[in-house]
Amino acid sequence: MLQKITALFSIVALLAACESPTNSNSFSFEKGHFKSYLESKKDSSSFYRVDNFQIETYNNQTDTFDIKWKNKFEFQLKKVNPKSKLDSTNFVVKITKIKNNAYDFEAGYENSNFKQKGTTIKTE
């Protein structure tokens, strides 16, 4: 009987340890102000996220994207007002590494071989 209770307690403890808190302040890339650099460090953009939107400025041009989080490490961006077929294609971003208020990412258009890597830093 004691072995069964110990086994049950171990399973419950294991499941509780694997569950991630939904309101954790240690991970908050869903909202805020950011600066993003491509791997080459030559190109950068500034953006902020609020609710389900990302408003981004790149080369003095501002665009609004609908953002859908698949999980805490992957999301999709889609322009709200696309001007071309490429603009209406989902841009998939996968977070590959987190360090303090920054993350490394790999991104590309859905169903495309185009990929880019970079770093995003949370500024506010």
C-alpha positions in Angstrom: 0.0 0.0 0.0 2.8 2.4 0.9 4.5 1.7 -2.4 1.4 2.5 -4.3 1.0 5.9 -2.5 4.7 6.7 -3.0 4.4 5.8 -6.8 1.2 7.9 -7.1 2.9 10.9 -5.3 5.9 10.6 -7.6 3.8 10.6 -10.7 1.8 13.7 -9.5 5.0 15.5 -8.6 6.6 14.7 -12.0 3.5 16.0 -13.8 3.4 19.2 -11.8 7.1 19.8 -12.4 6.6 19.5 -16.2 3.8 21.9 -16.3 4.8 25.5 -17.1 3.0 28.4 -15.5 0.9 30.4 -17.8 1.4 33.7 -16.0 5.2 33.6 -15.6 6.9 36.9 -15.6 10.2 35.2 -16.4 9.2 34.9 -20.1 7.5 37.9 -21.6 8.2 38.3 -25.3 4.5 38.5 -26.2 4.2 42.2 -25.4 6.6 45.1 -25.3 9.1 47.1 -27.4 11.9 45.3 -29.2 14.9 45.8 -31.5 15.7 43.0 -33.9 19.0 42.4 -35.8 19.7 40.0 -38.6 22.6 37.7 -38.2 24.8 40.0 -40.3 24.1 42.9 -37.9 23.7 45.2 -40.9 19.9 45.3 -40.9 17.7 46.1 -38.0 14.1 46.9 -37.2 12.2 48.3 -34.3 8.8 47.0 -33.3 6.3 46.7 -30.5 3.8 44.0 -29.7 0.4 44.5 -28.1 -2.5 42.1 -28.0 -2.4 40.2 -31.3 -0.5 42.8 -33.3 3.1 43.7 -34.0 3.8 47.2 -35.4 7.3 47.2 -37.0 9.4 49.9 -38.6 12.1 48.9 -41.1 13.9 51.3 -43.4 11.5 54.2 -42.3 8.5 52.1 -43.4 5.9 51.0 -40.8 3.8 47.8 -41.2 1.3 46.1 -39.0 1.3 42.4 -38.6 -1.2 40.0 -37.1 0.7 37.7 -34.7 -0.4 34.3 -33.7 1.6 32.4 -31.0 1.8 28.7 -31.6 3.6 28.3 -28.2 6.1 30.3 -26.2 8.8 29.5 -28.8 7.1 29.8 -32.1 4.8 32.4 -33.7 3.5 33.5 -37.1 3.4 37.0 -38.6 1.1 38.1 -41.4 0.7 41.6 -42.8 -2.6 43.2 -42.0 -2.6 45.1 -45.3 -0.7 42.9 -47.8 0.4 44.5 -51.1 1.7 41.4 -52.7 1.4 37.6 -52.6 4.5 37.4 -50.6 3.1 39.9 -48.1 0.1 37.6 -47.6 2.3 34.6 -46.8 2.8 33.7 -43.1 6.3 34.4 -41.8 7.2 31.7 -39.2 9.5 32.6 -36.4 11.1 30.0 -34.1 12.9 31.1 -30.9 16.1 29.0 -30.7 17.8 30.5 -27.6 16.8 32.8 -24.8 19.2 34.9 -22.7 18.0 37.6 -20.3 15.8 40.0 -22.3 16.8 38.7 -25.7 16.3 35.7 -27.9 17.9 34.3 -31.0 15.6 33.2 -33.8 15.3 31.4 -37.1 12.6 32.6 -39.5 11.2 32.1 -42.9 8.2 32.3 -45.1 5.8 29.3 -44.8 6.5 26.7 -47.5 9.7 28.4 -48.6 13.4 27.5 -48.4 14.2 31.2 -47.5 15.5 31.3 -43.9 17.2 34.0 -41.9 18.7 34.1 -38.4 18.9 37.0 -36.0 18.6 38.3 -32.5 15.8 40.2 -30.9 16.3 42.4 -27.7 13.4 43.6 -25.5 14.0 47.3 -24.9 10.9 48.0 -22.7 
